[in-house]
Amino acid sequence: MEQTIQSIFQTFEGLIRRQFAPSMTFFAIVVLGEFIRAALTGEPAGAWFKDFRGYLEGEGKPSVFITLFILLAIGLSYALGAIQQLLFDDMLKRNFDPTTRFSRSVVSEARALTELRAKVKQRLVEEEAVGDLRNLQEASDYVLYEILGGIDPTDTYRFVDAAKATGIVCVSVILVLLGHVLVYFEELGTWVAPLLLLAVLFYWWGREAALSQYRARALRLYVNFLAMPTARITRRLLRPDEDPTLTSQDK
């Protein structure tokens, strides 16, 4: 019973950390975008905030507002998560090499990833327990993650959580920027082009941030796999119900 409750809590904890909490930044970004838009156009900011506050102080019922806000927040979190999946994750199901290499750390990380990827492919060929997986021709980082995930029990959810959280924040900024361009096109005038460029910049940043997290996850799995004894790999694949902890016979 205790294990079941803990499992349920972990499930909702991941959902809150991965989608719900990052989605709440959307409202903060909307408010910030409204003040920036007002500063660019010279119009008074927050007029609709005052109308909304007046509604709550007058005819609005707090209980109804709280219920609607919770429903809106849940729907928004799923919507932003879906857009993040479409814009970033679905476009990254291949190698996780960086598209730009502006820093030495990124260059070093990319080289390490390439070297470890080659070593992992070579070891997969040598491990008979993996069966037909030894002959894969398109063994990208994404495919290797799916393979090694069934061998290495290491928890890598934190990398996915960080990638999705960053992606959702970037999606929120992009939607606010595009929304302001569409709604206040005439008022913004020459500011439309910079805002569109900023939206592209946030898309690039979100993509690179997701790639960075997935590279870190791949490096962790590759190092663990290359350091794993053959006996343990065989046991994980052929006898997964046994204790995955190393024994003296594995060494």
N, C-alpha and C positions, 0 to 999 in steps of 0.2 A: 504493500500500500504506500509506504513511504517513498519507495523507488518510483512508483507511478506518479505521485504528486510532484516529486522532484523533476521527473521527465516533462510533465505538463508545464511546470514553472520554467524550465529551460527552453521549452518551445516558445512560450509567450515572451520570455526574456529576449530571445533572438529576434523575434518579430518586432518588439519595441525598439531594440537597439539598432536593428538593420533598416527598418522602414518608418515606424511611427515617429520616433524621436527626430530623425533627420527631416521628416516631412513637416514638423512643426516650425522649422526655420522658414518655410514658405511664407507664413504669415508675417514674420519679422522682415523678410525681404520685400514683401508687398508694401509694408509701411515705409521702409527705407526708400523703396522705389518711388513712392508717392511724394515724399519730401524732395527727392532729387528731381523728379519731374517738375514739381512746383518751382524749384530754384531755377531750372533751365528755361521754363516758359514765363516766369514772372507772375504766376497765378497764386492765389492763396492755397496753402496746403491743408489737407485734412478736413475739407468741407463735409465729405461723406462720413468722416469719423464723428463729427459733431452731430450730424443727423442720426447716426446709429445710436450714439449715447443718449440723445434726446428720446429716441424710441424706447430704449431700455428704462429710462427714468420715468417715462410716461405710461404707455400702454403695454410695453414689453414685459413678459413674465420671465424671471431668471431661470425657472425650472425648464421652460420651453427652450430658452436660449441655450442652456447647458446641454440639453438633449440634442438639439440641432447641431451644436458645435461638435459634440462627440461623433455624431454620424458623419458630419462633414469632414472631420479630421481622419476618420477611418477610411472613408471613400477617397480622400485626397492622398493618403499614404499609399493606397493600392494603385491609384492612378499614376502618381509620381514614380512608384516602383516599376510599373509597367513601362513607362516612358524611358526610365533609366535602363531597363533591360533591353529595350529596343535600340536605344542610341549607343549604348556602350557594350554591355555584356555580349549581346548577340553578334556584335561586330568584331569581337576579340577571341573568337573560338579558333585560334591558330597559335602560332608562336607569339610569345610575349615580349619580343624584342622592342626596345624603345624606338619610336619614330624619329625622335630628335635626341641628340647627344651633346648637350650644352655644357655638361660638367664632367669632371674626371670620375666622380663616383658612379655616374650613370654609364660611362664608357667601361669602367672596370666591372660593374655589375653585368653589363651586356656580354662582355667577354667570358665572365665566369658562367653565365647561363648557357652560352653556346658550347663551352667546353664540357660542362656537366651533362648537358643534353646528349651530346655525342657519346659520353661514357655510359649513360643510362641506356641508350639504344643498344650499345654493344653488349652490356650485361644482360639485357633482355634476350638477346640472341643466344647467349650462353646458358641461360636458365631454362632447363627443360620443363619445369613445373608450370611455366606460363603458357605452354601449349602453342596454339596457332598465333598467339599474340607476338611471337618471335619474328614473324614474317611480315609485319605491318610495313607498308611503304610510306604512308602518310602519318608518321608518328610525331605530330606537333606537340608543343607544350600542353595544349588543351587535352589532346588524346592521352598523353603520358600522365596527366593529372588523373584522368578517369581510371587508368590502369593502376597507377601506384596507390590510388585511394583505396583499392581493394586489398593492397598488400600492407601498407603502412597505416597503423591505427592512429597516427598523430592527428590531433585536433587542429585543423587549419581554418576554422570558422572565423577567427578574428581577422584574417586577411580579407575574406569575403565581406564581412561586416563593414570593414573600413572602406573597401572599394565601393560598396553599394551606398554607404552613407555619404561619401564624397560625391558620388554620381548624382544622388538625389538632390543634394544642395546645389550642384551645378545646374541640374535640370530646372530647379526652382528659379534660379537667377535668369536662366535663358527664357523661361516662360514669362517672367515679369518684364524682361526687356522687350520681348516680342509683343507682349500685350500692350505695353505703353506705346510702342511704335504704331501698332494697328489702331489703337483708340485715340491717341493724341498725335496723329501723323502731321496734321496741319500746324498744330501749336508748337511742335518740336522743331519743325523746319529743318535747318542744317544739322541739327543734332541727331537726325535719324540715322545717317551713315555711321557715326561713331558708336551709336547704340547697337546697330547690327554687327559692327566689327567686334564690339565687346561680347556679344552673344557667341560669335564664332570663337573668340578667345576662350570663353568659359567652356565651350564644347571641347576644344583642344585640351584645356587644362584637366577637365573631368576624364577624358580619355587617357591622358598620360598618367593621371593619378591612379586610375583603375589598373592600367598596365603595370605600374610600379608595385601595387599590392599583389597582383597575380604573379609577377616575377619573384617577389619575395616568397610567396607560397611555393612556387616551383623549385626555387633554390633549396628551401627547407626539405621538400620531399625528395629531391635528387640526392642531397647529401645523406639523408637518412637511408635511402634505398641502397646507395653505393656502400654504405657502412654496415648494412644488414647482412648477417651470415646466411649462407645458402640454406642451411637447415631451417632457419626461421622462415625464410621465404617459402620454402616447400610446405612447412606446417601451416602458414597463414593461408595458402592457396588450397591445399588438399585436406587439411584438418583444422578449419577455422574455429571450431568449437573449443579447441584446447587453449590453455592459458598462453597468451602471446608473449609473456615475459621470457626473456632469455634464460636458459638453464645452462648448467656446466657442459652438457652434451652438445650445445649449439656452438660453443666457443672453439 
